[in-house]
Amino acid sequence: MDCQELEAYLYEQIPLSKTMGVQVLDADWNGVRLTAPLRPNINHRDTVFGGSMSAVAILAGWALVFFRLRAEGIESSVVIQRNTISYERPIPGEFTALSSVGDSTEWQKFVRMLKRRNRARIPVNVMLYSEGQKAGILEGDYVALGPGVH
């Protein structure tokens, strides 16, 4: 799955991503980097709305777990279970969200659990950037559910 395919999937399955102007800049095993413009995400202070920052960060984490599972040929549904976000500075324009998963051991444990129990959870970190500076961080737990699990 390349960036264009992932972006098309997001637009189809998570329509809010299209409304927010989200674009997939990079998608590989190490991380997913999304970008979004100010205009559809603006608040009353002419900066990015905190809810938009959170939504794009959650989406970047979700996309990474989804991308990795697809790369391994594992069909599952991915959902966010819990997250915390820290807003470190206002964002006056376009911003990016870059997701990452811990070490390979953590991922392998996640995949084993998913195959064994049809459900697994993994922590994902997402860094938010604007104008080359860190603007926030999201720490989230994502859950993969195997076929037939809701």
C-alpha positions as a Markdown table, in Angstrom:
| # | Residue | x | y | z |
|---|---|---|---|---|
| 1 | Met | 0.0 | 0.0 | 0.0 |
| 2 | Asp | 1.5 | 3.3 | -1.1 |
| 3 | Cys | 0.7 | 6.9 | 0.1 |
| 4 | Gln | -2.0 | 7.5 | -2.5 |
| 5 | Glu | -3.8 | 4.2 | -1.7 |
| 6 | Leu | -3.7 | 4.9 | 2.0 |
| 7 | Glu | -5.0 | 8.4 | 1.5 |
| 8 | Ala | -7.8 | 7.1 | -0.7 |
| 9 | Tyr | -8.7 | 4.5 | 1.9 |
| 10 | Leu | -8.8 | 7.2 | 4.6 |
| 11 | Tyr | -11.0 | 9.4 | 2.5 |
| 12 | Glu | -13.4 | 6.5 | 1.8 |
| 13 | Gln | -13.5 | 4.9 | 5.3 |
| 14 | Ile | -13.0 | 8.0 | 7.5 |
| 15 | Pro | -14.6 | 10.9 | 5.5 |
| 16 | Leu | -13.6 | 13.5 | 8.2 |
| 17 | Ser | -10.0 | 13.1 | 6.9 |
| 18 | Lys | -11.0 | 14.5 | 3.5 |
| 19 | Thr | -13.0 | 17.3 | 5.0 |
| 20 | Met | -10.0 | 18.3 | 7.2 |
| 21 | Gly | -7.7 | 18.3 | 4.1 |
| 22 | Val | -5.5 | 15.5 | 5.4 |
| 23 | Gln | -2.8 | 14.2 | 3.0 |
| 24 | Val | -0.5 | 11.3 | 3.4 |
| 25 | Leu | 3.1 | 12.4 | 2.9 |
| 26 | Asp | 4.9 | 9.2 | 3.9 |
| 27 | Ala | 3.8 | 5.7 | 4.8 |
| 28 | Asp | 6.2 | 2.9 | 5.6 |
| 29 | Trp | 7.1 | 0.5 | 8.3 |
| 30 | Asn | 8.7 | 3.1 | 10.5 |
| 31 | Gly | 5.9 | 5.6 | 10.5 |
| 32 | Val | 3.1 | 7.5 | 8.8 |
| 33 | Arg | 3.4 | 11.2 | 8.3 |
| 34 | Leu | 0.2 | 13.1 | 7.6 |
| 35 | Thr | -0.3 | 16.8 | 6.9 |
| 36 | Ala | -3.3 | 19.1 | 7.2 |
| 37 | Pro | -3.8 | 22.8 | 6.2 |
| 38 | Leu | -5.0 | 25.6 | 8.5 |
| 39 | Arg | -8.1 | 26.7 | 6.7 |
| 40 | Pro | -10.5 | 23.8 | 7.3 |
| 41 | Asn | -9.1 | 23.3 | 10.8 |
| 42 | Ile | -9.0 | 26.9 | 12.0 |
| 43 | Asn | -10.3 | 28.2 | 15.4 |
| 44 | His | -11.4 | 31.6 | 16.6 |
| 45 | Arg | -7.7 | 32.6 | 17.3 |
| 46 | Asp | -6.6 | 31.9 | 13.7 |
| 47 | Thr | -4.6 | 28.9 | 14.7 |
| 48 | Val | -5.4 | 25.1 | 14.4 |
| 49 | Phe | -8.3 | 24.0 | 16.5 |
| 50 | Gly | -7.2 | 21.6 | 19.3 |
| 51 | Gly | -9.7 | 19.0 | 18.2 |
| 52 | Ser | -8.2 | 19.0 | 14.7 |
| 53 | Met | -4.7 | 18.5 | 16.1 |
| 54 | Ser | -6.0 | 15.6 | 18.1 |
| 55 | Ala | -8.0 | 14.1 | 15.2 |
| 56 | Val | -5.0 | 14.2 | 12.8 |
| 57 | Ala | -2.7 | 12.7 | 15.5 |
| 58 | Ile | -5.2 | 9.9 | 16.2 |
| 59 | Leu | -5.5 | 9.3 | 12.5 |
| 60 | Ala | -1.7 | 9.1 | 12.0 |
| 61 | Gly | -1.4 | 6.5 | 14.8 |
| 62 | Trp | -4.3 | 4.5 | 13.4 |
| 63 | Ala | -2.9 | 4.6 | 9.9 |
| 64 | Leu | 0.4 | 3.2 | 11.1 |
| 65 | Val | -1.1 | 0.2 | 12.8 |
| 66 | Phe | -3.4 | -0.4 | 9.8 |
| 67 | Phe | -0.5 | -0.1 | 7.4 |
| 68 | Arg | 1.7 | -2.5 | 9.3 |
| 69 | Leu | -1.0 | -5.1 | 9.7 |
| 70 | Arg | -1.8 | -4.9 | 6.0 |
| 71 | Ala | 1.9 | -5.3 | 5.2 |
| 72 | Glu | 1.9 | -8.5 | 7.2 |
| 73 | Gly | -1.2 | -9.7 | 5.5 |
| 74 | Ile | -3.3 | -9.6 | 8.6 |
| 75 | Glu | -6.9 | -8.6 | 8.2 |
| 76 | Ser | -8.3 | -6.8 | 11.3 |
| 77 | Ser | -10.2 | -3.7 | 12.4 |
| 78 | Val | -8.1 | -1.1 | 14.2 |
| 79 | Val | -9.6 | 1.3 | 16.8 |
| 80 | Ile | -8.3 | 3.8 | 19.3 |
| 81 | Gln | -8.8 | 2.7 | 22.9 |
| 82 | Arg | -7.2 | 5.5 | 24.9 |
| 83 | Asn | -5.1 | 8.6 | 24.3 |
| 84 | Thr | -3.6 | 11.6 | 25.9 |
| 85 | Ile | -2.4 | 14.6 | 24.1 |
| 86 | Ser | -0.2 | 17.5 | 25.1 |
| 87 | Tyr | -0.5 | 20.8 | 23.2 |
| 88 | Glu | 2.9 | 22.5 | 23.4 |
| 89 | Arg | 2.3 | 25.6 | 21.2 |
| 90 | Pro | -0.3 | 27.1 | 18.9 |
| 91 | Ile | -0.2 | 26.1 | 15.3 |
| 92 | Pro | -0.6 | 29.1 | 13.0 |
| 93 | Gly | -0.6 | 27.1 | 9.7 |
| 94 | Glu | -0.1 | 23.8 | 8.0 |
| 95 | Phe | 0.9 | 21.0 | 10.4 |
| 96 | Thr | 2.2 | 17.4 | 10.3 |
| 97 | Ala | 1.7 | 14.4 | 12.5 |
| 98 | Leu | 4.3 | 11.6 | 12.5 |
| 99 | Ser | 3.5 | 8.3 | 14.2 |
| 100 | Ser | 5.8 | 5.6 | 15.5 |
| 101 | Val | 5.6 | 2.3 | 17.3 |
| 102 | Gly | 8.1 | 1.2 | 20.0 |
| 103 | Asp | 10.7 | -1.4 | 19.2 |
| 104 | Ser | 10.3 | -4.5 | 17.0 |
| 105 | Thr | 9.8 | -6.7 | 20.1 |
| 106 | Glu | 6.7 | -4.8 | 21.1 |
| 107 | Trp | 5.2 | -5.2 | 17.6 |
| 108 | Gln | 6.0 | -8.9 | 17.5 |
| 109 | Lys | 4.3 | -9.4 | 20.8 |
| 110 | Phe | 1.3 | -7.4 | 19.5 |
| 111 | Val | 1.0 | -9.6 | 16.4 |
| 112 | Arg | 1.4 | -12.8 | 18.4 |
| 113 | Met | -1.4 | -11.7 | 20.8 |
| 114 | Leu | -3.7 | -10.8 | 17.8 |
| 115 | Lys | -3.2 | -14.2 | 16.2 |
| 116 | Arg | -3.7 | -16.0 | 19.5 |
| 117 | Arg | -6.6 | -14.1 | 21.0 |
| 118 | Asn | -8.0 | -12.3 | 18.0 |
| 119 | Arg | -7.5 | -9.0 | 19.8 |
| 120 | Ala | -4.4 | -7.1 | 20.8 |
| 121 | Arg | -3.3 | -3.6 | 22.0 |
| 122 | Ile | -0.3 | -1.6 | 21.1 |
| 123 | Pro | 0.9 | 1.9 | 22.2 |
| 124 | Val | 1.7 | 4.4 | 19.5 |
| 125 | Asn | 3.3 | 7.8 | 19.8 |
| 126 | Val | 2.5 | 10.7 | 17.4 |
| 127 | Met | 4.5 | 13.9 | 17.2 |
| 128 | Leu | 2.8 | 17.1 | 15.9 |
| 129 | Tyr | 5.0 | 19.6 | 14.1 |
| 130 | Ser | 4.5 | 23.1 | 12.7 |
| 131 | Glu | 7.1 | 25.3 | 11.0 |
| 132 | Gly | 9.8 | 22.7 | 11.9 |
| 133 | Gln | 9.0 | 22.9 | 15.6 |
| 134 | Lys | 7.3 | 20.3 | 17.9 |
| 135 | Ala | 3.8 | 21.5 | 18.6 |
| 136 | Gly | 2.4 | 18.5 | 20.6 |
| 137 | Ile | 2.5 | 14.8 | 21.3 |
| 138 | Leu | -0.2 | 12.2 | 21.4 |
| 139 | Glu | 0.3 | 8.9 | 23.3 |
| 140 | Gly | -2.4 | 6.4 | 22.3 |
| 141 | Asp | -3.3 | 2.7 | 22.7 |
| 142 | Tyr | -4.7 | 1.1 | 19.6 |
| 143 | Val | -6.6 | -2.1 | 19.5 |
| 144 | Ala | -6.7 | -4.6 | 16.6 |
| 145 | Leu | -9.7 | -6.8 | 16.4 |
| 146 | Gly | -9.6 | -10.0 | 14.3 |
| 147 | Pro | -12.3 | -11.0 | 11.9 |
| 148 | Gly | -15.7 | -11.3 | 13.5 |
| 149 | Val | -14.7 | -9.4 | 16.7 |
| 150 | His | -16.6 | -6.2 | 17.4 |
